[in-house]
Amino acid sequence: MATDKKRTEVFERLPLQERVWVLRQLQDETVGGALLIISATIALIWANSRWGDVYFEIANFTVGPAALNLDLSLATWAADGLLAVFFFVAGLELKHELVKGSLSQPSKAAVPVAAALGGMIVPAAIYAAVNLSSSGGEPSGWGIPMATDIAFALAVLAVAGRRLPVAVRAFLLTLAVVDDLGAIIVIALFYSDKFELMPFVGSLVCMFGYWLAQRARITTPLLYVPLALLTWVLMHESGVHATVAGVALAMLTRIKEDPGEQEAPAERLQHSLHPLSAGFCVPVFAFFAAGVDLRGQSLLDSLESPVAIGIMLGLVLGKPIGVLLGAGLTARFTRASLAKGLSSLDVVAVGLLAGIGFTVSLLITELAFGYGTETTSTGKIAVLSASVIAAGLAIIALRIRARAYRAMHEEEERDDDQDGIPDVYRDQPPLP
């Protein structure tokens, strides 16, 4: 008689080493989320104050060498330059997940990947349906509600989901990492400028040089920093959005340790650059992107446009529906099931948190409609509004499950022998 294969649990307890890595990531992202929200709030208030013109003068101030086509506004530098660092760090997180984390095993990767895909496809479809069926619609903005802002989402968790099981928070992190990959693919294929072949080939040559240097175990930043900058410049010149260079270089960074090596280059770079990305790059971008001028226009009229309706429905409804549908269908046709003590409401809560689009959604809004246009302002208002609504609904869902989370948290963190390692990991080998 054939034995049943072991079922895959969704939100199952993480191995000890992966738990430590995830908790460190979540802590950094939570701090970054708080800074992001503060920066966006300051920008929104400043842009609509009596000194609003000063804000826009700063955002539009041009700096950089014109000979290299890099005479860009500060707002563009934030979107193209600083977000390249953000996507580099996101790429390092993705590579970790693919090699060492939840995406390294197909059986465990299936559910979060399916949930992420559902959370991208359904919102895009909702946006497209609204804007294709409405007069004055802008179908080109279909990519806006696809994105998830993990920093903002984790800032919400810091308020309402402190006792959320680590595995559930890790699922959200994995979902966001896959989401970031989807976003960068969408940006590269659908939201890039006129393509120039030779600069693109030049960027590929630089990437190959970066890969060879990694293979040769070269460690000096005197090589990597100029090489990364040149890759970024050539990618920008090619017409492909420059942030793509960040993800590409991250995926070429060595993730496995050599014998006697405490950390691989990918781990070292992630630890050193994550605070820069979360604490500076993303907040600065949010500062320039979230400053929407609401003076002289009706907020209600803006939110009644097909663009705004499509974005808000996509993020607030499409995200949780897509995440639940993707995870549910995968569980239906595989041997996946929810871990003990968890319910479909937890999947919905994760989906609502994923509906906080913010950073990447604001970026795609500018790419789809152009910087400073009326449609862009409408889109940004919708992104900000939808993110706040999704956050509020997520808090409600988390509060409903607060008692169950408290019990699971106490079990997960119990350490009777006071050795600094939760008792549930007593049978696992110690950390290196």
Phi, psi and omega per residue, in radians:
M1 nan 2.237 -3.093
A2 -1.235 2.439 3.112
T3 -1.513 2.535 3.128
D4 -1.230 2.453 3.049
K5 -1.255 2.623 3.142
K6 -1.091 2.297 3.125
R7 -1.275 2.552 3.060
T8 -1.602 2.179 -3.134
E9 -1.656 2.286 3.028
V10 -1.432 2.309 -3.051
F11 1.217 0.490 3.108
E12 -1.239 2.765 -3.115
R13 -1.057 2.363 -3.111
L14 -1.368 2.634 2.936
P15 -1.008 2.676 -3.019
L16 -0.987 -0.836 -3.095
Q17 -1.109 -0.712 3.118
E18 -1.187 -0.626 3.094
R19 -1.042 -0.783 3.134
V20 -1.080 -0.757 3.135
W21 -1.100 -0.797 -3.112
V22 -1.105 -0.789 -3.129
L23 -1.067 -0.658 3.101
R24 -1.152 -0.737 3.104
Q25 -1.096 -0.774 -3.101
L26 -1.111 -0.674 3.119
Q27 -1.084 -0.808 3.129
D28 -1.100 -0.757 -3.114
E29 -1.154 -0.635 -3.133
T30 -1.105 -0.788 3.091
V31 -1.081 -0.782 3.106
G32 -1.063 -0.650 3.115
G33 -1.103 -0.709 3.105
A34 -1.108 -0.758 3.112
L35 -1.134 -0.667 3.115
L36 -1.060 -0.826 -3.123
I37 -1.113 -0.726 3.110
I38 -1.087 -0.795 -3.135
S39 -1.084 -0.781 3.141
A40 -1.125 -0.696 3.129
T41 -1.119 -0.791 3.100
I42 -1.037 -0.779 -3.126
A43 -1.080 -0.774 -3.106
L44 -1.130 -0.728 3.116
I45 -1.172 -0.816 -3.123
W46 -1.073 -0.783 -3.092
A47 -1.087 -0.416 -3.100
N48 -1.929 0.243 3.080
S49 -1.637 -3.112 3.090
R50 -1.165 -0.288 3.103
W51 -1.763 0.361 -3.094
G52 -1.034 -0.647 -3.139
D53 -1.083 -0.598 3.108
V54 -1.121 -0.738 3.097
Y55 -0.980 -0.841 -3.099
F56 -1.238 -0.522 3.038
E57 -1.126 -0.721 3.098
I58 -1.133 -0.807 -3.118
A59 -1.066 -0.612 -3.089
N60 -1.642 0.017 3.134
F61 -1.114 2.220 -3.045
T62 -1.661 2.363 3.100
V63 -2.606 2.551 3.109
G64 2.204 2.787 -3.093
P65 -1.258 2.092 3.140
A66 -1.183 -0.508 -3.121
A67 -1.063 -0.483 3.132
L68 -1.765 0.209 -3.071
N69 1.028 0.571 -3.112
L70 -2.017 0.390 3.014
D71 -1.436 1.448 -2.975
L72 -1.967 2.701 3.037
S73 -1.219 2.785 3.110
L74 -1.059 -0.643 3.104
A75 -1.104 -0.690 3.116
T76 -1.227 -0.681 3.060
W77 -1.025 -0.698 3.111
A78 -1.130 -0.725 -3.108
A79 -1.287 -0.751 -3.062
D80 -1.561 -0.629 -3.069
G81 -1.591 -1.053 -3.083
L82 -1.121 -0.646 3.125
L83 -1.246 -0.313 3.014
A84 -1.122 -0.643 3.058
V85 -1.149 -0.754 3.100
F86 -1.006 -0.813 -3.120
F87 -1.270 -0.465 3.029
F88 -1.118 -0.812 3.102
V89 -1.119 -0.720 3.091
A90 -1.071 -0.668 3.090
G91 -1.137 -0.675 3.074
L92 -1.112 -0.702 3.082
E93 -1.111 -0.727 3.108
L94 -1.068 -0.791 -3.132
K95 -1.107 -0.680 3.065
H96 -1.027 -0.813 -3.125
E97 -1.108 -0.664 -3.114
L98 -1.225 -0.605 -3.036
V99 -1.698 -0.721 -3.024
K100 -2.090 -0.334 -2.980
G101 -1.775 -2.599 -3.005
S102 -1.198 -0.289 3.141
L103 -1.667 0.021 -3.096
S104 -1.364 -0.349 3.115
Q105 -2.010 2.074 -3.077
P106 -0.918 -0.662 -3.106
S107 -1.137 -0.628 3.126
K108 -1.494 -0.437 -3.112
A109 -1.371 -0.430 -2.994
A110 -0.990 -0.821 -3.056
V111 -1.192 -0.928 3.129
P112 -1.081 -0.618 3.111
V113 -1.159 -0.783 3.114
A114 -1.110 -0.705 3.110
A115 -1.107 -0.739 3.118
A116 -1.120 -0.757 3.129
L117 -1.111 -0.768 3.082
G118 -1.067 -0.663 3.122
G119 -1.260 -0.187 3.029
M120 -1.740 -0.746 -3.049
I121 -1.223 -0.841 -3.078
V122 -1.094 -0.844 3.092
P123 -1.045 -0.722 3.114
A124 -1.086 -0.707 3.139
A125 -1.152 -0.715 3.108
I126 -1.095 -0.814 3.120
Y127 -1.037 -0.828 -3.114
A128 -1.078 -0.723 -3.126
A129 -1.096 -0.759 3.142
V130 -1.125 -0.795 -3.030
N131 -1.425 -0.442 3.065
L132 -1.352 -0.443 -3.092
S133 -1.694 0.025 -3.088
S134 -2.058 2.467 3.025
S135 -1.239 2.380 -3.075
G136 1.429 0.149 3.118
G137 -1.280 2.753 3.136
E138 -2.177 1.495 -3.080
P139 -1.062 -0.380 -3.082
S140 -1.130 -0.241 -3.128
G141 -1.540 0.284 -3.055
W142 -1.058 -0.417 -3.117
G143 -1.375 -0.235 -3.029
I144 -1.080 -0.861 -3.080
P145 -1.410 0.148 -3.125
M146 -1.386 -0.398 -2.923
A147 -1.475 2.748 3.051
T148 -2.221 2.334 3.089
D149 -1.780 1.741 -3.051
I150 -1.142 -0.615 -3.116
A151 -1.121 -0.852 3.112
F152 -1.069 -0.778 -3.134
A153 -1.049 -0.731 -3.126
L154 -1.283 -0.470 3.015
A155 -1.114 -0.655 3.054
V156 -1.137 -0.753 3.109
L157 -1.072 -0.586 3.118
A158 -1.089 -0.473 3.136
V159 -1.534 -0.785 -2.972
A160 -2.048 -0.158 -3.047
G161 -2.293 0.641 -3.108
R162 -1.042 -0.563 -3.094
R163 -1.701 0.170 3.085
L164 -1.075 2.301 3.141
P165 -0.907 2.496 -3.106
V166 -0.996 -0.652 -3.108
A167 -1.098 -0.646 3.116
V168 -1.195 -0.743 3.094
R169 -1.135 -0.628 3.086
A170 -1.145 -0.649 3.095
F171 -1.069 -0.745 3.097
L172 -1.108 -0.727 3.118
L173 -1.088 -0.793 3.120
T174 -1.104 -0.738 3.103
L175 -1.002 -0.793 -3.123
A176 -1.177 -0.632 3.120
V177 -1.116 -0.811 3.085
V178 -1.107 -0.681 3.097
D179 -1.043 -0.764 3.109
D180 -1.051 -0.720 3.102
L181 -1.083 -0.786 3.094
G182 -1.053 -0.713 -3.138
A183 -1.098 -0.777 -3.107
I184 -1.184 -0.580 3.071
I185 -1.158 -0.778 3.118
V186 -1.081 -0.779 3.119
I187 -1.067 -0.792 -3.102
A188 -1.119 -0.689 -3.033
L189 -1.530 -0.585 -2.955
F190 -2.095 -0.276 -3.062
Y191 -2.208 0.595 3.064
S192 -1.844 2.778 -3.138
D193 -1.366 -3.024 3.121
K194 -0.946 2.224 -3.025
F195 -1.376 2.319 3.066
E196 -2.059 2.088 -2.986
L197 -1.172 -0.865 -2.988
M198 -1.091 -0.824 3.066
P199 -1.045 -0.617 3.116
F200 -1.127 -0.760 3.081
V201 -1.070 -0.714 3.089
G202 -1.031 -0.712 3.107
S203 -1.137 -0.648 3.095
L204 -1.140 -0.664 3.091
V205 -1.091 -0.742 3.106
C206 -1.103 -0.702 3.094
M207 -1.101 -0.698 3.106
F208 -1.102 -0.722 3.075
G209 -1.076 -0.697 3.089
Y210 -1.067 -0.777 3.135
W211 -1.104 -0.752 3.119
L212 -1.094 -0.704 3.120
A213 -1.113 -0.651 3.069
Q214 -1.142 -0.732 3.118
R215 -1.125 -0.601 -3.121
A216 -1.436 0.007 3.122
R217 1.094 0.559 3.041
I218 -1.311 2.370 -3.047
T219 -2.077 -0.217 -3.029
T220 -1.183 2.267 3.059
P221 -1.187 -0.271 3.112
L222 -1.100 -0.382 3.047
L223 -1.633 -0.824 -2.977
Y224 -1.241 -0.671 -3.110
V225 -1.123 -0.910 3.083
P226 -1.057 -0.646 -3.140
L227 -1.143 -0.728 3.114
A228 -1.161 -0.736 3.120
L229 -1.099 -0.736 3.124
L230 -1.144 -0.700 3.077
T231 -1.033 -0.772 -3.136
W232 -1.125 -0.782 -3.128
V233 -1.077 -0.803 -3.124
L234 -1.170 -0.669 3.091
M235 -1.125 -0.716 3.088
H236 -1.081 -0.748 -3.122
E237 -1.188 -0.479 -3.106
S238 -1.263 -0.293 -3.066
G239 1.707 -0.301 3.028
V240 -1.317 2.391 -3.080
H241 -0.988 2.309 -2.962
A242 -1.094 -0.406 3.134
T243 -1.111 -0.378 3.100
V244 -1.029 -0.599 3.129
A245 -1.041 -0.638 -3.141
G246 -1.069 -0.870 3.135
V247 -1.121 -0.743 -3.108
A248 -1.055 -0.808 3.140
L249 -1.164 -0.636 3.110
A250 -1.074 -0.734 -3.119
M251 -1.209 -0.310 3.110
L252 -1.625 -0.037 -3.107
T253 -1.449 2.369 -3.085
R254 -1.153 2.269 -3.064
I255 -1.901 -0.337 -3.103
K256 -1.699 2.378 -3.112
E257 -1.297 2.513 2.953
D258 -1.381 2.789 3.073
P259 -0.958 2.252 -3.130
G260 1.461 -0.059 -3.140
E261 -1.602 2.174 -3.101
Q262 -1.236 -0.733 3.125
E263 -2.391 2.463 3.037
A264 -1.318 2.820 -3.137
P265 -0.949 -0.672 -3.129
A266 -1.077 -0.738 3.132
E267 -1.156 -0.769 -3.140
R268 -1.094 -0.781 -3.132
L269 -1.135 -0.695 -3.140
Q270 -1.102 -0.777 3.138
H271 -1.142 -0.632 -3.097
S272 -1.422 -0.591 -3.050
L273 -1.645 -0.374 -3.107
H274 -1.032 -0.783 3.077
P275 -1.055 -0.655 3.090
L276 -1.107 -0.781 -3.127
S277 -1.137 -0.912 -3.063
A278 -1.292 -0.584 -3.037
G279 -1.629 -0.287 -3.101
F280 -2.291 -1.010 -2.995
C281 -1.047 -0.929 -3.104
V282 -1.186 -0.793 3.081
P283 -1.033 -0.681 3.120
V284 -1.141 -0.762 3.067
F285 -1.036 -0.787 3.134
A286 -1.047 -0.649 3.125
F287 -1.046 -0.766 -3.122
F288 -1.414 -0.484 -3.061
A289 -1.504 -0.534 -3.019
A290 -1.545 -0.105 -3.117
G291 -1.351 1.367 -3.124
V292 -1.595 2.273 -3.139
D293 -1.421 1.903 3.131
L294 -1.702 -0.021 -3.140
R295 -1.196 2.306 3.070
G296 1.397 0.156 3.086
Q297 -2.394 2.648 -3.132
S298 -1.475 2.132 3.117
L299 -1.089 -0.703 -3.138
L300 -1.097 -0.757 3.111
D301 -1.071 -0.702 3.124
S302 -1.087 -0.740 -3.098
L303 -1.306 -0.213 3.111
E304 -1.572 -0.078 -3.135
S305 -1.295 2.685 3.115
P306 -0.998 -0.624 3.124
V307 -1.062 -0.874 -3.105
A308 -1.139 -0.770 -3.134
I309 -1.081 -0.764 3.139
G310 -1.086 -0.756 3.137
I311 -1.140 -0.821 -3.062
M312 -1.188 -0.758 3.084
L313 -1.128 -0.670 -3.141
G314 -1.105 -0.803 -3.092
L315 -1.331 -0.811 -3.017
V316 -1.357 -0.700 -3.127
L317 -1.807 -0.772 -3.062
G318 -1.091 -0.719 -3.115
K319 -1.073 -1.001 -3.132
P320 -1.101 -0.640 3.104
I321 -1.120 -0.792 -3.132
G322 -1.124 -0.766 3.120
V323 -1.101 -0.816 3.138
L324 -1.122 -0.727 -3.134
L325 -1.152 -0.806 3.138
G326 -1.086 -0.810 3.129
A327 -1.174 -0.698 -3.110
G328 -1.149 -0.785 3.135
L329 -1.132 -0.685 3.105
T330 -1.116 -0.759 3.101
A331 -1.126 -0.584 -3.116
R332 -1.164 -0.677 -3.046
F333 -1.826 0.103 3.038
T334 -2.228 -2.986 3.129
R335 -1.723 0.424 -3.140
A336 -1.397 2.545 3.074
S337 -2.654 2.771 3.110
L338 -1.194 2.501 3.083
A339 -1.109 2.751 -3.114
K340 -0.988 2.329 3.080
G341 1.628 -0.157 -3.112
L342 -1.869 2.756 -3.081
S343 -2.364 3.066 3.126
S344 -1.108 -0.416 3.090
L345 -1.101 -0.541 3.089
D346 -1.175 -0.641 3.071
V347 -1.160 -0.722 3.101
V348 -1.079 -0.740 3.126
A349 -1.061 -0.745 3.080
V350 -1.090 -0.720 3.111
G351 -1.098 -0.672 3.093
L352 -1.164 -0.717 3.074
L353 -1.095 -0.646 3.090
A354 -1.169 -0.347 3.096
G355 -1.301 -0.067 3.027
I356 -1.424 1.632 -3.021
G357 -1.371 -1.002 3.053
F358 0.785 -1.828 -2.890
T359 -0.892 -1.083 -3.064
V360 -1.220 -0.579 3.076
S361 -1.098 -0.730 3.085
L362 -1.110 -0.690 3.108
L363 -1.089 -0.853 -3.116
I364 -1.149 -0.562 3.067
T365 -1.022 -0.817 3.105
E366 -1.135 -0.679 -3.140
L367 -1.201 -0.617 -3.094
A368 -1.321 -0.701 -2.989
F369 -2.012 -0.107 -3.132
G370 1.587 2.605 -3.113
Y371 -1.306 2.295 3.018
G372 1.449 0.090 3.131
T373 -1.441 2.848 3.122
E374 -1.121 -0.690 3.118
T375 -1.132 -0.653 3.082
T376 -1.095 -0.760 3.099
S377 -1.046 -0.762 3.110
T378 -1.053 -0.796 3.134
G379 -1.078 -0.726 -3.140
K380 -1.162 -0.706 3.086
I381 -1.036 -0.743 3.140
A382 -1.145 -0.725 3.122
V383 -1.090 -0.828 3.135
L384 -1.079 -0.791 -3.125
S385 -1.122 -0.810 -3.129
A386 -1.100 -0.685 3.137
S387 -1.105 -0.710 3.115
V388 -1.161 -0.770 3.134
I389 -1.107 -0.810 3.129
A390 -1.066 -0.705 3.104
A391 -1.091 -0.758 3.126
G392 -1.093 -0.767 3.121
L393 -1.161 -0.651 3.103
A394 -1.109 -0.724 3.112
I395 -1.053 -0.737 3.113
I396 -1.071 -0.829 3.139
A397 -1.065 -0.716 3.138
L398 -1.180 -0.671 3.120
R399 -1.125 -0.658 3.118
I400 -1.043 -0.627 -3.082
R401 -1.703 0.220 -3.022
A402 -1.025 -0.737 -3.095
R403 -1.128 -0.747 3.118
A404 -1.133 -0.716 3.124
Y405 -1.111 -0.653 -3.127
R406 -1.091 -0.760 -3.139
A407 -1.131 -0.754 3.135
M408 -1.185 -0.621 3.123
H409 -1.143 -0.766 3.139
E410 -1.089 -0.708 3.108
E411 -1.167 -0.709 -3.081
E412 -1.205 -0.594 -3.056
E413 -1.708 -0.039 -3.087
R414 -1.066 2.282 -3.090
D415 -2.462 1.324 -3.062
D416 -1.133 -0.600 -3.128
D417 -1.497 -0.042 3.044
Q418 0.927 0.756 3.090
D419 -1.712 0.104 3.138
G420 1.492 -0.037 3.128
I421 -2.093 2.180 3.129
P422 -0.915 2.511 -3.064
D423 -1.094 -0.427 3.133
V424 -1.152 -0.268 3.126
Y425 -1.824 0.309 -3.054
R426 -1.036 -0.620 -3.066
D427 -1.513 -0.056 -3.128
Q428 -1.576 2.649 3.122
P429 -1.097 2.602 -3.125
P430 -1.142 2.789 3.119
L431 -1.175 2.556 3.117
P432 -1.179 nan nan
